[in-house]
Amino acid sequence: MKSVRIWFEKSGLAVYISHLDMNRCMTRAVRRAEIPLWYTEGFNPHPYMTFLMPLPLGQTGEREPLDIRIEQDMSFDEIKDRLNSVMPEGISIVDVSEPFNKANEIAAAEYEIITEFLSEGEAEGFAAGAQDVIESGVLNAEKRSKRGIKTVNLCEMVRSFECTANENKVITKAVLAAGNTVNLNAELLMNALFAEFAAEPEKNSITRTKLLRDDLSIFA
């Protein structure tokens, strides 16, 4: 048995594929690519396949990890080529490697967020205001969890934040808490900032560029 970490990009219309459907999509792709998946033992065997940090609906992911186990020896390049030959539009395999870090080492995620406004003035006003609010250390919002809905200070889950305007667009680069214990959805953060300034953007696109460990080194 061999452990394999698959890194994939999810973009275009594929961002609207739910996590459940993404699971089905990847399972079918691995089978069509004839990757010798290892199955769990027991009464109801199923293929070992784990998405380490599921991507929220509507967001682009440049390097998303998926762990599988295979029964036969197969090179990483062959796995990558086989999978890319059967992947649907919007999903591509960017790398295949041996797992280095454990899943519970994921502590943060890096994002690039592009927000479009009707005018340059709106963009500049929002960028300056958003930066000030995050630097103030207080931005309360309702956050849903397994225990229900509660009001939390989102700034406590922001590791870094840079918001700049370029014509009618605002480019936000942020590192947010991510993991099993503390996790901040970039969409929740941006919606809270939009509400703070009664901003009505024309478009808001969120891209998760990489996952990070607690010391902000790249998760591998």
N, C-alpha and C positions, 0 to 999 in steps of 0.2 A: 504494500500500500504506500502511495506517495502523496504528500500534501502539496497542493498547488494553489497559488494566489493569482487570480485573474483580475487584471485592471482594465476597466472598460469606460468608454465615453458615452454619455447619453445626451443627445441634443436634438434640435429640430422638433418635429411632431412627437418624437419618442418621449419627450418630457412629460407628456400627458398619459403615459402608461403608468398605471398604479403599481404599487409595490407587489401586490398579489399577482397581477398580470405579468409583471416583470419576472417574478419567480417562475411562472409557467413558461414564459418566453425563453428564459435561460435554460430551463430544464429540457425543453424541446430542442433548443439549439445544440446543446451538448450531446444529446442523443443522435441528432441528425449528422453531427460532425464525427460521430462514432468514437467519442472519447470514452475510454473504459472506466466509467464511474464506479466508485466503491459504494456498495449499499450497506446500510446498517443491518445488524443482525436482530433476530427476535421474531415475534409473531407477525408484525407488519413492516417488512423491510422497506426503506425508502432511500433514495440517493442522498449522499452527504453533500449539501450545498448550503452555504451560509453567506448572506449579505451582511457585511460587518457594520455598516452604517447606512441603512436605507435612505435614499434621497427623497425628499418631499416632492409631492406632485407639482409639476409646473416648473421645476428648477433644472438647470443644466448641470451636468457633472462631467468634469474633464478627466478625472482619474478615480473611479469608484472601485473598491475592492470586493471581490467575491471569492470565497474559499471553497475548493472542492477537494475530493480525494479520489485518486485513480488507482486501479488495480494493477496496471501494467506500466512498465517504464516507457515514457514518451517524452521527447525533448520539448522544451518550452516553446521553441520556434514552431514546431509542428502543431502544438495545441493552438497557438495563436493563429496560424494560417488556416487550420481546419475550421476554427470557430468563425473567423472573419468571412469565410466562404459561405456561411449559412445565416449570418446575422441580418436582421431586418434593417431597413433604412433608419438612420438616427442612432443606431447602437453599433459601436465598433470596439474591438479589442486593441488597446494601445500597448499592453505589455503583459507578460506572463512570467511569474517568478516564484521562488521558494518563499513561503511566509517567513518573515524575519521578526516582526513585532507581533505580540499577542493582541487580540481584539480589544481587551480591556485597557490597553495602553492608549487608545484614542481619547484625547482630551479636548481637542479643539479642531476647528475647521476654518479654512481661509476662503473668503468670498470676494468676488467682484460683482458689483451691482450697478447696472446702468439704468438711470431713471430719466425719462424724457418729459419735458414740460412744454407748454405752448410758447413761452417766451424766455429770452435770456435772463430777464429780470427775475422771473419766478425761480429759475434754476439757481441763480446766485443767492437769492434770499433763502431758499431751502438749504443749500449747502452750508451756508454760514450758520444758520439756526440749528441744523442738525448737529454740526460739529460742537457748537456751544453746549447743547443739551447733553450730549454724551460726556463732554469734559466736565460738566457740572456734577456728574455722578448720580443723577436721579432721572429715571424715566420709567414710570409705573405703567403696568399694563396687566390685563387679565390673561393668565396662562393656564391652559388645560393640562392636567396631569391625570395619572391613574386614580388619584384621590379626589378628583373633581377640579373645579375652577377656583383659582386663587389669584390675588393681586401680588405681583412680584416687581422688584426693581430690576429692569432689564440690564441696566448699566453694570450690575454686579457680574453679568455673564459675558461682558464685552472685554476681550483681551487687548484689542487695538482697533482703532477706527480712524479713517481718513476720508473726508468728503470734500470733493472739489467740483467746481462748475466749469464746463467747457461749452460755450454757446448756450443752447437750450437743454443741454444734457448735464446730469450730475453723475459723476463716477465715484462710487463708494467702495473702498477697499477695507475689509474688516476681518478680524479673527474673532470668532465666537466660540463659546463653550460647546463642546459636542461630546457625547458619550452616553453611557447607560444611566449615570447618576444625575448629571447636569447637562442640559441640552437647550440651546437657543436657536429656534428656527429664524433664519434671516428674514423671511416674509413677515413674521410677527414683529421683529424689530423695525422694519421699514414701515409697516402699517401703523405702528405706534408713533413713529416720527411724522408720518403723514397726518395723523389725527392731531398731533401736538400743534401743527401749524395750519391745520385745515387745508392741507395741500391736496391738489387733485391732478396727479401726473397723468400724462397721456399713455405712458407705457413704463413698465418696470420689469426688467429681466434680471434674474438671479443666477449666478454661476458659482458652483462650489469648485474651487480650483485644486485643493488638496486637503488631506487630513493630516493632523499634527498630534504629536505627543505633548505631555504636560510642559516640557521644557521648550516647546514650539519647534522641535526638530521634526523633520518629515516622517510620517508614519510609513513604514515599509513592510 
